[in-house]
Amino acid sequence: MPTPDGRDAIRLDKWLWHARFFRSRGAAARAIAATRFRIDGRPTDKAHALIEPGMVLTFALGPHIRVVKVLASGTRRGPASEARTLYEDLGGTP
């Protein structure tokens, strides 16, 4: 979904599902509501929050903290090799 300035934006829960961080959009939405997610350092608990390429997400996944930069919105939930092209891993806790 393009934003008014022409950039590609996608719902946070949908992107997390496309990028294969969660097995379903529902699981992604529940995790967003239950844990601390940050978009460019701003906390959110809204699954419908829009993200776009260039934004940095910080979130807990199991016992680890993930910090990833969004590289692309993605159009589908493809294989893992395709999902890895949607983000750059910036580190976090191992």
C-alpha positions as CSV (number, residue, x, y, z in Angstrom):
1,M,0.0,0.0,0.0
2,P,1.7,3.2,-1.1
3,T,1.8,6.1,1.4
4,P,0.8,9.6,0.2
5,D,4.4,10.4,-0.6
6,G,4.6,7.3,-2.8
7,R,6.6,4.9,-0.5
8,D,5.6,1.3,0.0
9,A,4.1,0.7,3.4
10,I,2.7,-2.5,4.9
11,R,1.1,-3.5,8.2
12,L,3.6,-4.6,10.9
13,D,1.9,-8.0,11.5
14,K,1.7,-8.8,7.8
15,W,5.4,-7.9,7.3
16,L,6.5,-10.0,10.3
17,W,4.6,-13.0,8.7
18,H,6.1,-12.3,5.2
19,A,9.6,-12.2,6.8
20,R,8.9,-15.5,8.6
21,F,9.4,-14.3,12.1
22,F,6.0,-15.8,13.0
23,R,4.0,-18.7,11.6
24,S,0.8,-16.7,11.1
25,R,-0.5,-13.2,11.0
26,G,-2.5,-13.9,14.1
27,A,0.5,-15.0,16.0
28,A,2.4,-11.9,14.9
29,A,-0.6,-9.7,16.1
30,R,-0.7,-11.4,19.5
31,A,3.0,-11.0,19.9
32,I,2.8,-7.3,19.0
33,A,0.0,-6.7,21.6
34,A,1.7,-8.7,24.3
35,T,5.4,-7.7,24.0
36,R,7.3,-4.5,23.4
37,F,7.8,-3.7,19.7
38,R,9.7,-0.6,18.6
39,I,9.6,1.0,15.2
40,D,12.5,3.4,14.8
41,G,12.7,3.5,18.6
42,R,9.0,4.3,19.2
43,P,7.1,1.7,21.1
44,T,3.9,0.2,19.5
45,D,1.4,-2.4,20.4
46,K,-0.6,-2.0,17.2
47,A,-0.6,-4.8,14.6
48,H,-1.9,-2.3,12.1
49,A,1.1,0.1,12.5
50,L,2.5,0.8,9.0
51,I,6.2,0.2,8.3
52,E,8.2,0.9,5.2
53,P,11.7,0.2,3.9
54,G,14.4,1.9,5.9
55,M,12.7,1.5,9.3
56,V,14.3,-0.3,12.1
57,L,12.3,-2.8,14.2
58,T,13.3,-4.0,17.7
59,F,11.4,-6.8,19.3
60,A,11.7,-9.9,21.6
61,L,11.5,-13.3,19.9
62,G,11.8,-16.0,22.4
63,P,14.7,-15.3,24.7
64,H,16.4,-13.1,22.1
65,I,16.1,-9.4,21.2
66,R,15.9,-8.9,17.4
67,V,17.0,-5.7,15.7
68,V,16.3,-5.7,12.0
69,K,16.2,-3.0,9.3
70,V,13.3,-3.3,6.8
71,L,14.7,-3.5,3.3
72,A,11.4,-4.3,1.4
73,S,7.7,-4.6,2.0
74,G,7.3,-8.0,0.4
75,T,4.2,-9.1,-1.6
76,R,3.8,-12.6,-0.3
77,R,5.0,-15.2,2.2
78,G,7.6,-17.0,0.1
79,P,10.4,-19.4,1.0
80,A,12.9,-18.6,3.8
81,S,15.5,-17.6,1.2
82,E,13.1,-14.9,-0.2
83,A,12.0,-13.8,3.3
84,R,15.7,-13.1,4.3
85,T,15.8,-10.5,1.5
86,L,13.1,-8.4,3.3
87,Y,15.4,-7.4,6.1
88,E,18.9,-6.8,7.3
89,D,19.8,-8.3,10.7
90,L,21.4,-5.5,12.8
91,G,22.2,-7.7,15.8
92,G,20.6,-7.8,19.1
93,T,21.1,-10.4,21.8
94,P,22.2,-13.9,20.8
